[in-house]
Amino acid sequence: MGQMMSSPDRSSKITKFKIKFKNFSYPLTPNSYWLFFGIFLPFYFPIQPGEVYIRVLGKVALFSFLVWIRLCVVSRILLTIVLKHKGFILETRGEEPSTKTKIYKWILETVQKWNKPLFLGLENALPRLSVPPLEETIPKYLESIRPFTDDENYSRISKEAETFQKELGKKLQRKLVFKSWKAESYVADWWEEFHYLKSRDPLMYGTSIYMSDNINCPTKSQSARAANLVSLMLQYREKIRTQQLEPIYTREIIPISVSPYQKLFNTTRIPGIAADKLVNIEESKHIAVLHKGCYYKVDVYHNDHLLNPVELQHQLKEILESKQTTSSAERHIASLTGWNRTKWAEVRDKYFANGINKESLDVIETSAFVVSLDDEPYIYNLKSSPTEYGQYGKQLLVGNGHNRWFDKSFNLCVGSNGKAGLLAEHTWGDGNIVSHFFEECIIDDYHCYDEKGNLKGQIEYKPKNVSKLKWELDDDELKSLISEAGKAAEELINNVDHRVAIHKQFGRGFMKSCKVSPDAFIQMAFQLAHYRQHKKFCLTYEPAMTRLFRKGRTETIRSCTNESSAWAKSMDDKNFNKRERLELFKTACQKHQKLYLDAMYGKGVDRHLFALQVSAQQNKADCNFLNEAVNEPFMLMTTHIPHSQTPKTDHSKNEFLISAGGGMSSGSPKGYGISYFPFNDELLFLHVTSLKSCERTDAEALLNGIIKALSDIKNLFEK
């Protein structure tokens, strides 16, 4: 607990150079250079008359270096070719792999045992995401919209698609292919810019995701829990900086992209009039703490060493016990970050661009992250109702509208009873990274307290007093704007309907016993529940990880298919018997699994169409087909929160670490947001979000419908 960790200031340029050099040379090692030096050295001896010994050594060193550099590049290209092999994923688990897959697996295992990579060591060896053929994307798109498109519209869209494919599409496709040759990703930069940074919608609820704490909290002390989590998170940051974390693999051997982890800390989305900026600073020695409307700067280093948890607790207790008062305007400053992005940018430029307001804003925006010490408890347990558990999720997702700094990469939220949670902004990275990071922290956190819930350890250095940030908010117009933002936040909070259910009847264990993908099993339940409630099907979003590729993020699985629709209709149709429904269900799951694998390998529909639309805009070509295809809203926004991403514990044997996963917004104001977390083989957590202002949506009804659908699917497999 008293371990001292050096600040980034103490990391010399030499150390940074060594890390970069090792990553560059991978899969070779920096020391392998001397092997080439030793091989070529004898060819330069004996020295010819008149030659200088040192000059000869210089020639050997230079020639050896040039050869070594070329071999580094060639070896990395060969490794990239191996990583392009699809057999690792496409060949069914449990079956005998092909000879090619066996050879490639042996190569990967040998390379990684011979030269263990750093955290980012495999990043440059990952293959680039290729542009799917237009001849494949268009038919896939047309097939994906058939279940919810009437004949007249489908005929019209099909004709527009055919025209696009023959004419404008060919030109745009060539431009994308050319971009894919010179850029690390043909779509990643555009996705961040156009999908996130140019969106003017509020971040509050819009692009926010939350991760929940364990159900069993190790302490009731708010200051102790917050301090220890802060310490663990800062240690995690240091491991990222020095690349001490283990590379992340899927199927135990295939590396995936981890570049977004570099933006997990010290990152802020700065509002702009037309587009925001994502700003990541290399170093931050403080955190920003928000409590009862007051903002504090908390230094977390002393003499270039990270304060230990007990020392951090001393500072947080000072904040919790403070009698500082604040004005209404100051209490509601954070609501500006949850407002329309253009409005927030205008206020920021006018009132926070200089003076004391800029100084205080800089403290928050340059902090490692924000800690929100809420003055109300987080109440939930395994017996909580969907409404009660949903209230905890809603506290994390939107807070009270002004106790979250929505611009930051993440906020650590801690309730007055010691229970915690994480709110993350979505622009810099995706939910699987946030859940992995938070899972690591809460597992390490569990054993840091004594029997009374106090932190283990002692104060080795008494930190200096925390400093409260000051603001100048006397301007009447500024007060009015803050009030307007606060009212908009309050209106949105009252509109959010969020429910969380603990499904205890069965979990992924039973689903696996049915010989179908648990993910497909659950997605079919969503389709059936939505169809029963609304009597129609809708465009459904599920993200698939494309991190097998450099700069990869996600691709969309369009989970509503012709196969899933046929099965859902059969479930309440008396003309189908149980055996026929089961066969239709299995066919639908097989189709879903195929879409999942296609999306993982960048062969989905949405990112390709999105990139084509951006290319069309840049070439000033207006295309009705692309505009309609890309802008059609997803009425079901679903996501699977990954489980057990860390090898530190086996969740099936550590029930005290039960967590509900996380939740998100509904995306479309007329749709639903659904996240699901199969904690282990017995427990499944379901989060459903919608807006009360929409007459067609009802989060509670859909949640109950999903639970019934899961039960009905289970009955199909029971004799």
N, C-alpha and C positions, 0 to 999 in steps of 0.2 A: 504493500500500500504506500510505503514511503519512497518508492522508486523515483529517482530523479530523471527526467527526460529533457534532453537538450532542446533548446529553441532552434528554429531554422537558421538563426544567425550564426550558430556554431558550426553549421555544415559548410565546410569549405568548398570553394569552387572546384578543387581537385576531386572531392568526393562526388560532386554532381557530374563532373566529367567522366569519372570511372563508371558511374551508373549508365550514362548515355553511351559510353564506349562499349560496355559489355552488352547492352541491348542492341547496339548496331552490329556487333560481331556475331551475335547469336545466329545459327546454332554452333558456330565455332567459339572458342574462348579467346580472350585477349592474349593469354599466354601461349596460344598456339602459334603466334607470330614467331616466337623464338625457334620453333621447330623448322620453319622455312629459312630462318636466318642460318641455322646450323647446317641445313641441307645445301644452301648455296655458297656458304663460306669457303669450302675447299676448292671450288672452281676458280677462285680468285687468287689462289696461292699455288706455287710460290710467287712472291711479288716480283714484278719485272723491274729491271734496273732503272732507277730514277723516280719510281713511284713512292709516294708517301704512305706509310702504314695506315694513318688515321683516315686519309682520303679513300683508301681501298675499303676500309671498314664502312665508311659512309656510303660508298657505292653498293656494297652488299646489303646494308640496312635499307637503303631506298628501294633497291630492286625487290628485296624480300617483302617490303611493306606493300609495294604495288601488286605483287602476286597475291599476297595475303588478303588485300582488300577485294580483289576480284573473286577470290575463293569465298570470301564472306558473302558477297552478293550472289554468287552462283549457288552456294549451299542454302541460302535463304529462299531463292527461287525454287530449288528442288523441294524444300520443306513446304512451300506454298502449294506446289503441285500435289504433294501427298495430302495436304489438308483440304484440297478441293474434292477429294474422293467422297462420294455420297454413300458408299456402302456402310460407313460407320453408323449412320442414322437410318437409312432406308431398309437395311437388312434386319429382319425381325429379331427381337431379343429372344434368346433361348434356342434359336436355330443355329445350325452350323454355318459360320460366315464363309464367304467365298475366299478362294486362295489369294486374290488380290487384296482383299480386306485384311487377311491375316498378315500378309507381307507389310502392308502399310502400317498396321498396328504395331508390328514388331519394330519398324523403323522409328515410329513416334516414341515408343517405350525406350528404345535404345538411346535415342538422342536426348531424351529428358533425364535419363539416369546418368548419362555421361556428362551432361552439362545442364545442371538444374537452372531453369530460367528465373529471372527476377519477375516481379509482378507484371511489368509491361514488356517483358522480354520477348514474348511471342506476338506482340501486336503487329509489328511490321511484316511478320511472316503470314499473317492471315490473308486469305485471298480477297480480292475486291468483288463487290457485288456486281454481277453482270446484269445487263438490261434484258429482260425477257423478250422473246420474239413477239411482235405485234400480232402475228397470226395466232398466237396462243392466248394472249391477254383478252382480245376482243370476244372470242367465243366464251371464255370463262366468265367475263363480265355479263354477257347476255344470259348465260345459264344461271348466274347468281341472282338476277332480278326477276326471273320467271315466276317464282312462287307468290309474289305479291304485286305483279304487274298484269293488268287486264290485257286482253288480246289486241285491242286497238292501239294502246300505248306501246305494247311490246313490238308490234309491227312497225310503228313509226321509229322507235329507237333502233330497231334492227337495221332499217334502211339508212338511218343517219350513221350508224356504226360502220356499215359497209362502205358508204361514201368516204367517211373519214379514213378508213383503213387503206383505201385505194389512192387517196389524194393527199390531204394535209398530213395524215399520220405517217406516211413514208418519210417526208421531209423532217418532221419532228423526231422520228425514231433515229434517223441518221445523226442528228445533233446530240441525242442522248448517248448513243454508242460512242461518239467522239469524246463526249465529256467523261464517260466511264473509263476511257483509256488514259486520260491525264489527271483525273481527280481520284482521291481515295475512295469516294463514293459518289455515284451519279445522282443521289437523292438526299443524302444526309444533311448537307448544308441548306438546301432549299426547304427541307422539312422543318428544320429549326427556325429558319427565317420566316417562311410564309405561314406555316401552320401555327407557330407559337408567337414569334416576336412581332409579327404584323397584325395579329389579332388584337382587337380593341376591347374585347370582352373582359370583365373583371376577373382577376386571378382567384379571388375568393369564390369558392365553389367551382369555378370554371376549370382551372388546370391544377387544382389542389388534390392531393391524395393523402390519406392518413394511414398510419400503422399503429395498432393497439398493443398495449402492454400485456404481460402475463396476467392471468386471472388471479394467481396467488402472488401478492406483493410482499417482498422481503422486509419492508419496514413501513411504518406509518409516519415517519418523519419526512416532511416535505423537503427540508433543507439537506438532509442526509442523502435522500434518493437523488435529488437534483444534482448535488455535488458529485456523487459517484458516477452518475451517467455522463456528466460533463467531462470528468476525468477520463473515463473509458473512451468517449468519443474523440477527445483530443489525442489520446494515445493511438487511436485508429488512424487519425489524420497523419500522425507522424510515421506510421507504418506505410501509408500510401506514399508519403513524400520520399521516404528512403527505400521504397519498394520492398519492404520486408514481408508484405502479405504474399500468400501463396497464389500463383496464377489460378484462375477458375476454369474448370473443365466441365464438359457435359459428357456423359457416358464414361466418365473417369479418365479419359485419355484425350478428348478433343478440346483444344483450347478455344475460349470465346473472348470477344473483345471486352476489355476492362477500362478503356480510355475514359468513359464517363465518370469513373471514380475520381478523376483528377479535379472534377468540378463539384464534388459533393460538399466540400468546405470552401469558405472564403468567397462565395459566389452570390451575386445579387442580380436580379433582373431590373434594370434601370428603365423607368418609363420614358417613352418618347412620343412626340406628337403623331407621327405616322407609323413608327416602329420602335420597339424597345431594343435595348442592348443587354446582352448577357456578359457581365463583367466578373472575371475571376482574378483575384490578386494572389500573388505568390505566397505571401506571408501575412498572418494576423496573430497578434499576441493578446487579443482580448475577445471577450464575448459580450453581447448586449443582453441585458436582463430587463424584462418588463414585468412590473408588479403593481397592481392597483392604479394603473394609468401613469406610473412614473417609469422613466427609462434610466438605466444605470450602465456605466462602463465598468466591467470587471476584468482587471488584468489577471492573466492566468499563468504568467511566468515571473520568476524572481531569479535574477542573475543567470538568465538564459536557461533556467530549469523550470519544468512544469510543476506547478503547485500540486501537492498531494490532495486526495479527496477531503481530508479533514480540514486542511487549510482553505480549500474552496468552500467547504461548508461554513466556515467562519464568516466568509464574505456574504454568502447567501442568507445566512441568519441575520446579518446586519440589515439586509434589504427587507426581509420579512418582518423584522421588529421595528423598522423605521416608522416614524410618525410624520413623514413627509406628506404634505397636502398638494393637491394639483387642481388646476382649473378644468372645466368641462372641455374646453378646446384641446388641452394637452392630453386628457384622457382618451380623446377620440382621434388623435393624430393617425394612428395605425389604420383607421377605417379608410384613409386616403389610398392606402396600398391595395385595398380590396375594391376600389372604385373603377369606373371606366378608365382605361389606360390613357387615353388622350386627355381627359379631364385632370387626372393625377399628374400628368406631365406638365400641363399648363400651370397648375398650382405649384409644382416643384420648381419650375423655371422662374416663377415670379416671386415666390416667398421663401424658397429654400436654397437659393443659388449663391447666397453670400451671408456674411455675418454669423451670429451665434446659431442660427437655424441650420446653416450649412455645416458648421462644425459638429453639431449634434447628429445631423443626418449622416455625415461621413462616418461617425463612430458606429452607427448601426449598420451601414452598408459595407463597411470594411471589417466588420466582426467576423469571427470564424463561423458563428451561427447565433441565432437568437434563442434565449431561454424565456419561456413564459411561465411565471409562478402564479398560477390561478388561485383565486381566493375562494373557490368552491371545490368540494370533493368530486372524484370520479367514482360513481357507484355502479358496480356490475359484479356478477359472479355466475357460476354455472347454472344457477336457478333463475337468472334474470329473464324477464319477458322480452320479446322483441322490441317493445317500446322503450323499456328501461335500458337495455343494452344499446339500442339505437341512439338514446340520448347521450350516452358516453361517446359514441362515434361522432355524433353531431357536434359535441363540445370540441373535439379535435379538428373536425373538418372546417367549421366556420367560427368556433368560439362564440364570443358575444359581439363579434364584428369589429372590435377595436383592441383585442388582446392577442392578436397574431400579426406578425409583420410578413404579409403575404409575398413580398418581393424577395425574401431570402430563400436560399436553396432549401433550408429546412428550419423549422422551429421545434425545439424540445419543449413539450408541454408537461407540466407536473401539477397534479391536483393537490389540494390541501391535505389529503390523506395519504400522500406519497405515491399514489398510482400515477402512471405517466403515459405518454403517447408521443407520436411524431407526426408533424404536418409537413409535407414536402411540396415544393413547387415543381411542376412537371417538365419545364423547358429543358433543363440541363441533362436530365436522365429519366429513366423509367422505373416503374414500381418494383421490379425484381431487384434492382440495385438498392433501393431504399429499404426493402424488407430484409435483404441479406445483411446490410449494415446494422439495422436495428436489432435483428435477431442475435448477431454476434455480441452486441453490447448488453442486451438484457440477460443473456446466458452468463456472461462474465460477471454481471452485476450481482447475481443471486447469492454468491457466497462471500460477500464483502461486509456483512453485518454480524454483530453478536446477537445473543439470544434476546436482547431487549430492543433490537432494531437500530442500535447505534453503529456508526462506522468504526471499523477496526483501524488502528493506527493512532498517531498523535501529531500535534502541530510541531513542526520543526522550524518553521519561520512564520511569524505573525504577519499576515499580509497587511498592506496599507488599506486604509478605508476606501470603500467604493465611492465613485463619484457619480452624482445624479446629473443627468443631462439637462441643460437649460434651453428654453425656447422663448422666442419673442412672438407672441400670438395675439397681440392687442389690436391688430388691424381688423376692423369690423367685417370687411369683405372676406378675409381669411377665415374668421370665425364662422361666417355664414357658409363658406364652402366646406369646412370641416363638418359642420352640422348637417349639411346636405348629404355628404358622403356617409355620415353616421346613420342618417335616416334610411338611405338606400341599403346599407348593410343590415339594418334592423328589419327592413321589409323582406329582404332575401332570406334572412334567418327564419322568420316566421313562415316563410313559404316552403322551406325545406322539410320534406317528410323522409326520415331515415329510420330503417328498421334493421335489426340484426337478430338472426335466429341461430340457435344451437341445435343442429340436427343430430340427435343421439341414437336414432333407430339403426343406422348403419353408416359406414364411411367407405373409404376407398378400398378397404379389404374385401368387402362383398363385391364391389364393382370389378375388382381384378379377378375374383373367382368366376365372374360371368364371361371372362375372356374378351372383354371389351375395354377400350381406353376409359379410365375414370373421367377424364376431361370430356370425352364425347358423351359419356353417360349423363353427366351433369348438364351439358349443353342441350341435350335432347329434352331434359326436364324443363329447361327454360322455354324451349319452343312450344312444348305441350301446354305449359301454364299460360303463356301469352296467348296462344290460339284459343284456349278455353275461355279466357277472360275477355278477349277483344274480337273473337270470331274471325280473325284474319292473321296473316303472317306479316312480318316486317323485316327490314334490313337490319342485320345483326352484326355487331362488331365483337371480335375477340382478338387480342394481340398475340402474335407468335414472335418469339425472339429470333432476330436475324443477326445475332452477335457472333455467329460462326464466321462473319465477314468483317473486314476492317471498317470501323466507324458504324457498324451495324446497330440498329435499334429494334424496330418492330415492323412487321407486316401484318395486314389484316386477314384474319380467317372469317369469311362470310358464312356464319354458322347456319343460317337459314337456307336450306337447299331443297331441291325437288324431292330428294329422298327423305329428309326430315319432315317435310310437309306431308308427304304421303303417309308416313308413319303416324304423325300427330292426328291426322284426320281419321285414321283407322281405329284409334284408341276409343273413340266414342261412337263408332259405327257398328251397329249390330250385325252387319253383313260380314264382318271379319271375326274369325275365331282367334283364340289365344296364340296358337302356333303361327298363324299368318302375321299377327301383330309382332311377334317376336322376330320373325324373319325380316320384316320391314325395319324393325329397330336395329338389328344387326347390320343391315345394308346401309342405313343412315349413319351408323357409327363408323363403318368402314369408309364411307364418303368423307365424313368429318376428319378422320385420321389422315386421309390422302390430302385434303386441303391444308391440314396442319403441317404436314411434311413439305408440301409445295411452298407454303408461306415461309417456313424456316430457311428454305434455300432460295428465297427471293423470287419465287415463281408465283406470287399472288397477283392480285388485280390492282389494289388501291394505290400502292406507292408508284407503280408504273404509270397509271392514269394521272396521278397527281403531278409527277414529273413532266409528263406530256403537256399538261395544262399550263404549268409554269413556263415551259419552253414556248408554248403558243403565245402566252402573254408577252414574253420577252421579244418575240418576233412580230408582235402586234397583229396576231391572227386570232380573230374571235371564232370560237368553235362551240356551238350550242351543245353538241354531243358531249364534249369534255366537261363543259360547265355543269351540265345536268348530272353527269356521272359522278363527278368529284364532289359536288355540293349537296347531294342528296343526304339528308340526315339519317344517322343510325338511331332507330327507335329503341333498340336494345344495345346498350354499351356494357359489355361484360368483360371481366378479366379474372384470371386465375392467379391468386397470390401463391407464389412458390413456397413449398414447405421444406424444412430441414436442409437449408442451403449451407449450413456449417456442419463440419464433422465433429464438432466439440461435444455433441450429446446425441443420444438416441431418444427422440421424442416419445417413442412408443414405451420407453422404460422410465421416462421422467415426466410424470403427469403434473408435477408442480410447475412445469414450464408451459402449461397450456395457454395458448394465445389465440385470439379470434382472427388474426391476420389484419386486413385493412379494408378500407372502403374508398369510394370516390363519388363524384357527382354524376348526374344523369346525362351529361353532354348536351343533348337536345332538350329544350324546355318542355317538349311534348313526349319525352321518352323516359326510359328507366336506366339507372346505373346499377349493375349487379356485379359484385365481387364475391368470390368463393374461395374458401381456404380449407382444404382437406388436411386437418392437423395431423391425424394419424389414421389407422385403419378403422377406427370406431367413430370419430367425431368429424363433423363437417360444419363449418361456419358459413352462413349466408348473409350478405349485406345487400340491402335493396334501397335505392334512393329515387325519389321523384319530387316534383314540385306540386304543391297543393293547388296552385292556381290553374293547373291543367285539368280539365274535366275528364279527360280520357284515362288519366293515370291514377293508380291507387297502389301505393307501395305495400301496404298491409295485405291487400287482396292478392297481389302478385306473389308475395312471399308465401302466403298460405297455399296458393296454387302450385308453387314450386315444390313445397313439401309434399303435397298430395301427389304430384306428378312423380316424384322420386319413389313414393310408396307404390304407385301403380306400375312403374317400371320394374320394381323389385318383384311384384306379383307375377310378372311375365316369366320370370326365371324360376319360380317356385312351382313344384309339382302339386 
